[in-house]
Amino acid sequence: MQKHTFTVTGMSCASCSGKVERTIAALPGITAASVNLAAETLTFSYNPEIARPAEVARAVRDLGFTPLDPPTENAADERRLRKDQEQKTLWRRTILALAFCIPLFYVAMVPMFPWLPFGVPQLIEPMTNPLPHIAVQVLLTLPILIAGRQFYSIGFRALLKRRPNMDSLVAIGTAAAVLYSGYAILLVLQGHTHFVMDLYLETAGVIVTLILLGKALEARTKGRTSEAVQKLMSLAPNTATIIRNGTEVELPIREVLVGDLVLVRPGAHIPVDGVICTGQTSIDESMLTGESMPVDKTTGDLVYAGSINQNGMIRFEATKVGSDTALAQIIRLVEDAQGSKAPIAQIADVVTGYFVPVVCAFAAIAALLWYFTLGSVEFSMVILVTTLIIACPCALGLATPTAIMVGTGKGAENGILIKSGEALEVSHQIDTIVFDKTGTITEGRPEVTDIIPSQGVSLERLLQLAASAEQGSEHPLGKAIVTRAKADELSFLPIDQFGAITGKGLEAVLEGTPILIGNRRLMEERQILLTEQATQADQLAGEGKTPMYIAADGRLLGIIAVADVVKPSSRAAIARLRELGLEVIMITGDHAKTATAIAREVGIDRVLAEVLPGNKSEEIKRLQSEGRRVAMVGDGINDAPALIQADVGIAIGSGTDVAIESADIVLMRSDLMDVPTAIHLSRQTIRTIKQNLFWAFCYNVLCLPIAAGALYLFGGPLLSPMIAAGAMVFSSISVLLNTLRLSRFMVYNG
């Protein structure tokens, strides 16, 4: 199976996107199709032996829409330029329509209120000079209809193909008003001058203008929902300075090759990913990781495209260029997420799939019933136009995709990459979260935690002897002691002899003095008296630490304890997850005693210890069998099966590529505080989607009967088509404004 994405222009509502989705999904060889109205994308999976993207493009064009598939690597820039041009064109048409609509409304409406202190000029007064009055209205209406011509070209084409959409509703409604006005004009020309007051040209003009204005505002607001991706795109510079044959050469970014030596001066953006060869600096990686503090970099460290070199000139070897850079992958991941659908979107899809034809039938039946009841063509026409206009399902189609775009965008800004709308939705249903211990709750590398010298021995001397002896060791615990001595800037003594004792420790000779380092069993075998320090060692072991005894010349010099230390953010993150109502569980392959000590330190009550790497996914499955919705947080290769098994897999960004690929959410900063933030963001986004759907459904359910004359039936007012158009526009704008409240989302602080 292969996957392909088209940009599809011309879709105006959920009915349009639903028609495209259903039509493409029904084509031979297409296994799945998804349309995102807000992002204007069609993504489909297909069997290349049966289907071709060109056939899909043809089917989209047959529906009356335009598929775009720019083959260049600057497709994103071209798409942004195209959207900007479309917005400018839309605003020009809107301004043109407004310029003619205001005088049209004045000329048509003011004569209906003779008590006003101002009126129209006598030359175009309807009852005394009906023909000039009609001529002015026609001349003012024509430019408006021309400005909104896409409603008619798209709407009637969709109607002829028996796939009516929102434009069809607008086209039918306003065309009915224009046709009835044409009938009234014919009667006036035949001498029935009182029909000059039955023109509905201003209704058509105002409706088209209002909807154009609504679309222009909607386009501007929708543009704001993709700000996160636009910010990410703006990070990459257009050129890079390359060192070739000792000479600086400035090249377009697309011409940089893997292996090129890249020069970056202070204040410049890093153009591609690479490894520093010479120089030291601090780099601002905040737009990639969400981490506000600059990161110190030196020879051998990685640098990433889009980050900002702050205070030092560096040269680095390019290792990833073009679409392989971390920035490009993040942009692609966020765009894929923004183009995806959440399961909740299916509600709107099902409704809008049948909505337009049902509304057309409803409007026709309502108009006929009123005609047979009152015998008034004029009244029936008002009912028909009002019902068609107010029923537009724009708000319904925008409710879900815009919220997903803003939610995933805000996640990216905070260093939380959410890979799909489904992951975003499922995250809010999580009730249990399982943390891997090593590298997730803990740092994943041993560190010296305690140094306890015996009486008469200094702390520095004990650490110096232990580190000097451990220089020849490859054991992680020994390396931790050496690292601590280097950090304390202690000098190392030369080793005369060294020997490892498997499973127990080591022995060495330093400056003629025999040194012994190891566990209690080794000390007991060599008859080293442990005295009261044995109790201290037991206490350290109970805290999940590994105590190592150091002896010289048959005398105990002290104890150094080493442990995989807990990350600074672990306790606070777990406390906040509890505030969110989640049960937190730790899973590890460690012994139960060590695991329990770590769990107690960070505030976790339930521990799954001594779990083999291959059995982690089975433990997740067992929790799911209890009816739990489980999220798994991990960072290693052995976590990948569990990340896939979990309802939501959350990978720590510093973890392995396999874990990151297997996860639904990636935390770029490797900060566990981002776990509650991701859950909180999911809940806020889904709450916004539900609010949007509620108001969109309520709008249509409440307004349709009113538009059909329900209030008038019981002595109330009759809804004007112009008010219906305004209400329809307001419903879409209100949904978008409600969604944009998500852009004020802050990191979760309880």
C-alpha positions in Angstrom: 0.0 0.0 0.0 1.1 3.6 -0.7 -0.1 6.9 0.6 -0.6 10.2 -1.2 -1.9 13.6 -0.4 -3.6 16.2 -2.6 -4.4 19.8 -1.7 -8.0 20.3 -2.8 -9.4 23.8 -3.5 -13.0 24.8 -3.8 -14.4 22.9 -0.8 -16.7 25.2 1.1 -18.4 23.1 3.7 -18.5 19.7 5.4 -20.9 18.5 2.7 -18.2 19.2 0.1 -15.5 17.4 2.0 -17.8 14.5 2.8 -18.7 14.0 -0.9 -15.0 14.0 -1.8 -14.1 11.5 0.9 -16.9 9.1 0.1 -16.4 9.3 -3.7 -12.6 8.6 -3.4 -13.0 5.9 -0.8 -15.4 4.1 -3.2 -12.8 4.0 -6.1 -11.2 0.6 -6.9 -7.9 0.1 -5.2 -8.5 2.9 -2.6 -8.2 1.4 0.9 -8.8 4.6 2.9 -9.5 8.3 2.2 -9.7 11.2 4.6 -10.5 14.9 3.9 -9.5 17.7 6.2 -11.7 20.7 5.4 -9.6 23.2 7.5 -6.3 22.1 5.9 -7.9 21.5 2.5 -6.2 18.2 2.1 -7.2 14.8 0.7 -5.1 11.9 2.0 -5.7 8.4 0.7 -4.0 5.0 0.8 -4.1 2.9 -2.4 -2.9 -0.3 -4.0 -0.5 0.9 -6.8 -1.4 -2.2 -8.9 -5.0 -1.1 -9.1 -5.2 2.7 -8.5 -3.2 5.7 -9.5 -3.1 9.2 -8.0 -4.0 10.6 -11.4 -7.3 8.7 -11.4 -8.1 10.1 -8.0 -7.3 13.6 -9.2 -9.7 13.1 -12.1 -12.5 12.0 -9.8 -11.9 15.1 -7.6 -12.2 17.3 -10.7 -15.4 15.5 -11.7 -16.8 16.6 -8.4 -16.1 20.2 -9.3 -13.0 20.7 -7.1 -9.4 21.3 -8.0 -6.7 18.9 -6.8 -3.2 20.3 -6.5 -0.1 18.2 -6.2 3.0 20.4 -6.7 6.0 18.1 -7.4 8.6 20.6 -6.2 10.4 20.4 -2.8 9.1 23.9 -2.1 5.5 22.6 -2.1 4.8 24.0 1.3 6.0 27.5 0.3 3.9 27.3 -2.9 0.9 26.3 -1.0 1.3 29.2 1.5 1.7 31.6 -1.4 -1.4 30.2 -3.1 -3.4 30.6 0.1 -2.2 34.1 0.5 -3.3 34.9 -3.1 -6.6 33.3 -2.6 -7.2 35.4 0.6 -6.3 38.6 -1.2 -8.7 37.7 -4.1 -11.5 36.9 -1.7 -11.0 40.1 0.2 -11.0 42.1 -3.1 -14.3 40.5 -4.1 -15.7 41.1 -0.6 -14.8 44.8 -0.6 -16.3 45.1 -4.1 -19.5 43.5 -2.9 -19.7 45.7 0.2 -19.2 48.8 -1.9 -22.3 48.0 -4.0 -24.3 46.3 -1.2 -24.5 49.3 1.1 -26.2 51.7 -1.4 -28.3 48.8 -2.7 -29.6 48.2 0.8 -30.3 51.9 1.3 -32.2 52.3 -2.0 -34.3 49.1 -1.4 -35.1 49.4 2.3 -35.4 53.1 3.0 -38.7 53.6 1.0 -40.3 50.9 3.1 -40.1 53.2 6.1 -41.7 56.5 5.1 -41.5 57.8 8.7 -37.7 58.1 8.4 -36.4 61.7 8.4 -34.4 60.9 5.3 -35.4 59.1 2.1 -34.2 58.3 -1.4 -33.9 60.9 -4.2 -37.2 61.7 -5.9 -35.7 60.5 -9.2 -35.6 56.9 -7.9 -38.5 56.9 -5.6 -40.2 53.5 -6.2 -43.9 54.5 -6.4 -43.4 57.7 -8.5 -40.5 56.6 -10.7 -40.6 52.7 -10.5 -38.4 52.1 -13.7 -35.4 54.3 -12.6 -35.7 52.7 -9.1 -35.6 49.2 -10.7 -32.7 50.2 -12.9 -30.6 51.4 -10.0 -31.3 48.2 -8.0 -30.3 46.0 -11.0 -27.1 48.0 -11.6 -26.1 47.7 -8.0 -27.0 44.0 -7.7 -25.1 42.8 -10.8 -21.5 43.6 -9.5 -22.4 41.8 -6.2 -23.5 38.7 -8.0 -20.4 38.8 -10.2 -18.2 39.1 -7.1 -19.9 36.0 -5.7 -20.0 34.1 -9.0 -18.2 31.0 -7.5 -21.3 30.2 -5.5 -23.3 29.7 -8.7 -20.5 28.0 -10.8 -19.7 25.5 -8.0 -23.2 25.3 -6.5 -25.2 24.6 -9.7 -22.5 22.2 -11.0 -22.7 20.2 -7.8 -26.5 20.2 -8.1 -26.4 18.9 -11.7 -24.1 16.1 -10.5 -26.7 15.3 -7.8 -24.1 16.2 -5.1 -25.5 19.4 -3.6 -23.3 21.3 -1.2 -23.3 24.6 0.8 -22.8 26.6 -2.4 -25.8 24.9 -3.9 -27.9 26.2 -1.0 -26.7 29.7 -1.5 -27.1 29.5 -5.3 -30.6 28.1 -5.1 -31.7 30.6 -2.4 -30.3 33.8 -4.0 -31.3 32.6 -7.5 -34.9 32.2 -6.3 -34.8 35.7 -5.0 -33.4 37.1 -8.3 -35.9 35.1 -10.4 -38.9 36.3 -8.4 -37.6 39.8 -8.7 -37.4 39.3 -12.5 -41.0 38.2 -12.4 -41.9 41.3 -10.4 -40.1 43.5 -12.9 -42.0 42.0 -15.8 -45.3 42.8 -14.0 -44.2 46.4 -13.4 -43.4 46.8 -17.1 -46.9 45.5 -17.8 -48.3 48.4 -15.7 -48.7 46.7 -12.3 -46.4 49.3 -10.7 -47.2 48.2 -7.1 -45.0 45.2 -7.7 -42.0 47.5 -7.5 -42.2 46.9 -3.7 -41.9 43.1 -4.3 -38.3 43.1 -5.5 -35.9 40.9 -3.6 -32.7 41.9 -5.3 -31.3 43.4 -2.1 -31.9 40.1 -0.4 -29.8 38.3 -2.9 -27.1 41.1 -2.8 -26.9 41.2 1.0 -26.8 37.4 1.3 -24.0 37.1 -1.2 -22.1 39.9 0.5 -22.5 38.5 4.0 -21.4 35.1 2.9 -18.4 36.5 1.1 -17.5 38.5 4.2 -17.9 35.4 6.3 -15.7 33.4 4.1 -13.0 36.1 4.1 -13.1 36.3 7.9 -13.1 32.5 8.1 -10.1 32.2 5.8 -8.2 34.7 7.9 -9.1 32.8 11.1 -8.3 29.4 9.6 -4.9 30.8 8.6 -4.2 31.5 12.3 -4.9 27.8 13.2 -1.7 26.8 11.2 0.6 29.4 12.8 2.6 26.7 14.5 3.6 25.1 11.2 4.3 28.4 9.6 6.6 29.4 12.6 8.4 26.1 12.2 8.8 26.6 8.4 10.2 30.1 9.0 13.0 28.7 11.2 15.0 27.2 8.3 17.2 29.8 6.5 17.2 29.9 2.7 21.0 29.8 2.4 24.0 28.1 4.1 27.7 29.0 4.2 29.8 26.1 3.2 33.6 25.7 3.5 34.9 24.2 0.2 38.7 24.0 -0.5 39.2 26.4 2.3 36.9 29.0 0.8 33.5 30.2 2.2 30.7 29.6 -0.4 27.1 30.7 0.2 24.6 28.2 -1.3 20.8 27.7 -1.4 19.8 25.3 1.4 18.7 22.7 -1.1 22.2 22.4 -2.5 23.8 21.5 0.8 25.0 17.8 0.8 25.7 15.3 3.5 29.4 15.6 4.5 29.6 19.4 3.7 31.5 21.5 6.2 29.0 24.2 7.3 30.0 27.5 9.0 27.5 29.3 11.3 28.2 32.7 12.9 26.7 34.0 16.1 23.0 35.0 15.7 22.4 32.8 12.6 20.0 29.9 12.2 21.5 26.4 11.8 20.7 25.4 8.2 20.9 21.6 8.4 21.5 18.9 11.1 25.1 18.0 11.8 27.9 17.3 14.3 30.2 20.1 15.5 33.8 19.8 14.3 35.3 23.0 15.7 34.1 25.7 18.1 31.9 26.2 21.2 28.6 28.0 21.5 25.2 28.1 23.1 22.3 27.2 20.9 18.6 28.2 21.3 16.6 25.0 20.5 13.3 26.3 22.0 11.3 26.1 18.7 12.2 22.5 18.3 12.1 21.3 21.9 10.0 23.9 23.8 13.0 24.2 26.2 13.6 28.0 26.8 17.2 27.7 28.2 20.0 27.7 25.6 22.0 24.5 25.3 25.8 24.5 25.5 27.5 22.8 22.5 31.1 21.8 21.8 33.0 19.5 19.5 31.2 16.2 18.9 27.7 17.6 19.9 24.7 17.5 17.5 23.1 20.6 16.1 19.7 20.8 14.5 18.3 22.8 11.6 16.2 25.8 12.7 17.9 26.3 16.0 19.7 29.6 16.6 23.5 29.9 17.2 23.8 32.4 20.0 27.4 33.4 20.9 30.1 31.4 19.2 31.2 30.6 15.6 31.1 26.9 14.9 31.9 24.6 12.0 30.0 21.4 11.7 29.7 18.4 9.3 26.2 18.1 7.7 24.7 14.7 8.6 21.1 15.3 7.6 19.8 17.6 4.9 16.5 18.5 3.2 13.5 16.4 4.3 15.7 14.3 6.6 16.4 17.0 9.1 14.8 17.0 12.5 12.9 20.2 11.7 11.6 18.8 8.4 10.4 15.7 10.2 8.7 17.7 12.9 6.9 19.9 10.3 5.8 16.7 8.4 4.6 15.1 11.6 2.6 18.2 12.7 1.1 18.6 9.2 0.1 14.9 9.1 -1.5 15.3 12.6 -3.3 18.5 11.5 -4.6 16.7 8.4 -5.8 13.7 10.3 -9.2 13.1 11.7 -10.3 12.3 15.3 -12.9 9.6 15.7 -15.3 12.3 17.1 -15.3 13.8 13.6 -17.3 10.9 12.3 -20.4 12.4 14.0 -20.2 15.5 11.8 -19.3 13.4 8.7 -22.4 11.2 9.0 -24.7 14.2 9.6 -23.4 16.4 6.8 -23.4 13.5 4.4 -27.2 13.6 4.3 -27.8 17.1 5.5 -27.8 19.1 2.2 -30.3 16.9 0.3 -32.5 16.7 3.4 -32.5 20.5 3.8 -33.3 21.1 0.1 -36.3 18.7 0.5 -37.3 20.3 3.8 -37.2 23.8 2.3 -39.2 22.8 -0.7 -41.9 21.1 1.4 -42.1 24.1 3.8 -42.4 26.5 0.9 -45.2 24.4 -0.7 -47.1 24.0 2.6 -47.1 27.8 3.1 -48.1 28.4 -0.5 -51.1 26.1 -0.2 -51.9 27.6 3.2 -51.7 31.3 2.3 -51.6 31.2 -1.5 -48.7 33.7 -1.5 -45.8 33.1 -3.9 -43.9 35.9 -2.2 -44.3 34.4 1.3 -43.3 30.9 0.1 -40.3 32.3 -1.6 -39.1 34.0 1.6 -39.5 30.7 3.4 -37.6 28.8 0.7 -34.7 31.3 0.6 -34.4 31.7 4.4 -34.4 27.9 5.0 -31.8 27.2 2.3 -29.5 30.0 3.5 -29.6 29.3 7.3 -29.1 25.6 6.9 -25.5 25.8 5.7 -23.4 23.3 7.6 -20.2 25.3 7.6 -19.8 25.5 11.3 -20.3 21.7 11.6 -17.5 21.1 9.1 -15.1 23.4 10.9 -15.8 22.2 14.4 -13.3 19.3 14.5 -10.5 20.0 12.1 -9.7 23.5 13.2 -9.5 22.4 16.9 -7.1 19.6 15.9 -5.0 22.0 14.0 -4.7 24.4 16.9 -4.3 21.6 19.5 -1.5 19.8 17.6 0.1 23.2 16.8 0.1 24.2 20.5 1.6 20.9 21.3 4.5 21.4 18.9 5.1 24.9 20.3 5.6 23.2 23.8 7.8 20.4 22.5 5.0 17.8 22.4 4.5 16.2 19.0 1.1 14.6 18.7 1.1 12.3 15.6 -2.6 12.2 14.9 -6.1 13.4 15.7 -6.9 10.0 17.0 -4.0 10.1 19.5 -5.2 13.5 20.6 -8.7 12.2 21.2 -7.8 9.0 22.9 -5.4 10.7 25.3 -8.3 12.5 27.0 -9.9 9.1 27.8 -6.8 7.7 29.5 -7.3 6.7 33.1 -4.1 4.7 33.7 -0.5 5.8 32.8 2.4 3.3 33.0 6.0 4.6 33.3 9.1 2.6 32.4 11.6 3.2 35.1 15.1 3.3 33.5 15.6 6.4 31.4 12.1 7.6 31.9 11.5 8.2 35.6 15.3 7.9 36.2 18.2 9.4 34.3 19.1 6.0 32.8 22.7 6.2 33.9 24.2 5.5 37.3 25.5 8.4 39.5 27.2 8.5 42.8 24.6 9.4 45.4 26.4 8.8 48.8 30.0 8.8 50.0 30.4 7.6 53.6 34.1 7.4 54.7 35.2 5.5 57.8 36.6 7.3 60.8 40.0 8.9 60.0 39.4 8.9 56.2 38.5 12.0 54.3 35.7 12.0 51.7 38.1 13.2 49.0 40.7 10.5 49.8 38.0 7.8 49.7 36.7 9.0 46.3 40.2 9.4 44.9 41.3 5.9 45.8 38.0 4.3 44.5 38.1 6.3 41.2 41.8 5.6 40.6 41.1 1.8 41.0 38.0 2.0 38.8 39.9 3.6 35.9 40.6 0.2 34.5 37.0 -1.0 34.9 34.3 -1.1 32.2 31.5 -1.6 34.7 28.8 1.2 34.7 29.0 1.5 38.5 32.8 2.0 38.2 32.4 4.6 35.5 30.0 6.5 37.7 32.7 6.8 40.4 35.3 8.0 37.9 32.8 10.6 36.5 32.2 11.9 40.0 35.9 12.2 40.7 36.5 14.1 37.5 33.6 16.4 38.3 35.3 17.1 41.7 38.6 17.7 39.9 40.4 15.1 41.9 43.8 13.7 40.6 44.1 10.1 39.7 46.7 7.8 41.2 48.6 5.4 38.9 47.5 1.8 38.8 50.3 -0.8 39.5 48.0 -3.8 39.2 44.3 -4.4 38.3 42.0 -7.4 38.3 38.3 -7.8 38.0 36.5 -10.3 40.3 33.4 -11.5 38.4 30.1 -10.8 40.2 31.9 -9.3 43.3 34.1 -6.4 42.4 37.8 -5.7 41.7 41.2 -5.5 43.3 44.0 -3.2 42.4 47.4 -1.9 43.7 47.8 1.9 43.9 51.3 3.2 44.9 52.0 -0.1 46.5 48.8 -0.2 48.5 46.3 -3.1 47.7 42.8 -1.8 47.2 39.6 -3.8 47.3 36.3 -2.6 45.9 33.1 -4.7 45.8 30.0 -6.0 47.5 29.5 -7.5 50.9 30.2 -11.0 49.8 33.7 -10.0 48.6 34.4 -8.2 51.9 33.3 -11.2 53.9 35.5 -13.5 51.8 38.5 -11.3 52.4 37.6 -11.0 56.1 37.2 -7.3 56.1 35.4 -6.1 59.3 32.3 -4.1 58.3 31.2 -3.0 61.8 28.4 -0.4 61.9 28.7 0.5 58.2 26.9 -2.7 57.3 23.8 -1.2 58.7 24.3 1.9 56.6 24.8 -0.2 53.5 21.5 -2.0 54.2 19.7 1.3 54.5 21.2 2.5 51.2 20.1 -0.8 49.5 16.6 -0.2 50.9 16.6 3.1 49.1 17.3 1.4 45.7 21.0 2.3 45.7 24.0 -0.1 45.2 26.5 0.2 48.1 30.1 -0.6 47.2 32.7 -1.2 50.0 36.2 0.2 49.6 39.0 -1.4 51.6 42.8 -1.0 51.8 45.4 -3.2 53.6 42.6 -5.2 55.1 40.7 -2.2 56.6 37.4 -0.8 55.5 37.8 2.8 54.3 34.2 3.5 53.6 31.2 3.1 51.3 30.3 4.7 48.0 26.7 4.2 46.9 25.7 4.4 43.2 22.2 4.6 41.8 20.2 5.4 38.7 19.0 8.7 40.0 15.5 10.0 39.6 14.9 12.8 37.2 14.3 16.2 38.9 10.8 16.5 37.3 9.6 12.9 38.0 7.9 13.5 41.4 6.2 16.8 40.3 5.0 15.2 37.1 3.5 12.2 38.8 1.8 14.4 41.4 0.2 16.4 38.6 -1.0 13.3 36.9 -2.7 12.3 40.1 -4.4 15.7 40.2 -5.7 14.9 36.7 -7.4 11.8 38.2 -5.0 9.2 36.6 -3.6 6.1 38.3 0.2 5.9 37.9 2.0 2.6 37.6 5.8 1.9 37.2 7.0 -1.0 35.2 10.6 -2.3 35.3 12.9 -5.3 35.0 14.6 -4.4 38.3 14.3 -6.3 41.5 11.2 -5.5 43.5 13.1 -4.0 46.4 14.9 -1.5 44.2 11.8 -0.7 42.1 9.7 -0.2 45.3 12.3 2.3 46.6 12.3 4.3 43.4 8.5 4.2 43.3 8.2 5.4 46.9 10.6 8.3 46.2 8.5 9.6 43.3 5.0 8.9 44.8 3.9 5.8 42.9 1.9 3.2 44.8 1.7 0.3 42.3 4.9 -1.3 40.8 5.2 -4.0 38.2 8.8 -5.3 38.9 11.0 -8.0 37.5 9.1 -7.8 34.2 11.2 -9.1 31.3 11.5 -6.7 28.3 9.4 -9.0 26.1 6.6 -9.2 28.7 6.0 -5.4 29.1 3.4 -5.4 26.3 1.7 -8.4 28.0 1.4 -6.4 31.2 -0.2 -3.5 29.3 -2.6 -5.9 27.7 -3.5 -7.3 31.1 -4.3 -3.8 32.4 -6.5 -3.2 29.3 -8.3 -6.4 30.0 -9.4 -4.8 33.3 -11.2 -2.2 31.3 -8.6 0.5 31.7 -7.5 3.0 29.0 -3.7 2.8 29.2 -1.0 5.2 28.2 2.6 3.9 28.2 5.6 6.2 28.7 9.0 4.8 27.7 12.3 5.5 25.9 14.0 2.3 24.9 13.9 -0.3 22.2 12.4 -2.8 24.6 9.6 -0.3 25.2 8.4 -0.3 21.6 6.0 -3.3 21.8 4.4 -1.8 24.9 4.1 1.6 23.3 2.3 0.0 20.4 0.1 -2.1 22.6 -1.0 0.8 24.8 -4.0 3.0 23.9 -1.6 5.9 23.7 2.2 5.4 23.5 4.3 8.4 24.7 8.0 8.4 23.8 10.7 10.4 25.5 12.5 12.4 22.8 16.0 11.4 23.9 15.0 7.8 23.5 15.7 5.5 20.6 14.4 6.0 17.1 12.4 2.8 17.4 10.6 4.0 20.5 9.8 7.3 18.9 8.5 5.7 15.7 6.3 3.4 17.8 4.7 6.1 19.9 1.6 8.3 19.3 3.1 11.3 21.2 6.8 12.3 21.4 8.1 14.5 24.2 11.0 16.4 22.6 12.4 17.8 25.8 12.6 14.4 27.7 10.8 16.3 30.5 8.2 14.2 32.4 6.3 17.5 33.2 5.2 17.4 29.5 3.2 14.2 30.2 0.5 15.9 32.2 0.7 18.9 29.8 0.0 16.5 26.9 -3.0 14.9 28.7 -4.3 18.4 29.7 -3.9 19.7 26.1 -5.8 16.6 24.8 -8.7 17.3 27.3 -8.8 20.9 26.4 -8.9 20.2 22.7 -11.6 17.6 22.9 -13.6 19.9 25.2 -13.4 22.6 22.5 -14.4 20.1 19.8 -17.5 19.1 21.8 -18.4 22.7 22.4 -18.0 23.4 18.7 -20.2 20.5 17.7 -22.8 21.3 20.3 -23.2 24.9 19.1 -23.1 23.9 15.4 -25.8 21.2 16.0 -27.9 23.5 18.1 -27.7 26.3 15.5 -29.0 24.0 12.8 -31.6 22.2 14.9 -33.0 25.5 16.3 -32.8 27.7 13.2 -34.3 25.4 10.6 -37.8 25.4 12.1 -37.6 29.1 12.7 -36.6 29.7 9.1 -39.5 27.5 8.0 -41.9 29.8 9.7 -42.5 28.0 13.0 -42.6 31.3 15.0 -44.9 32.9 12.4 -47.3 30.0 12.7 -47.9 31.0 16.4 -48.1 34.8 15.8 -44.4 35.5 16.0 -42.1 37.2 13.4 -41.0 35.7 10.1 -37.2 35.4 9.8 -35.7 37.5 7.0 -33.3 35.9 4.5 -30.7 38.6 5.3 -30.9 37.8 9.0 -30.6 34.1 8.1 -27.4 34.8 6.1 -26.0 36.8 9.0 -26.8 34.0 11.5 -25.1 31.4 9.2 -21.9 33.5 9.0 -22.0 34.2 12.7 -22.2 30.5 13.5 -19.0 29.7 11.5 -17.1 32.6 13.0 -18.2 31.7 16.5 -16.9 28.2 16.1 -13.6 29.5 14.8 -13.2 32.0 17.6 -14.0 29.4 20.2 -11.3 27.2 18.7 -8.8 30.0 18.8 -9.2 30.1 22.6 -7.0 27.0 22.5 -4.1 29.2 21.2 -4.0 30.7 24.8 -3.3 27.2 26.2 -0.7 27.3 28.9 1.5 24.4 30.2 -0.5 22.5 32.8 0.3 23.8 36.4 -2.5 22.0 38.2 
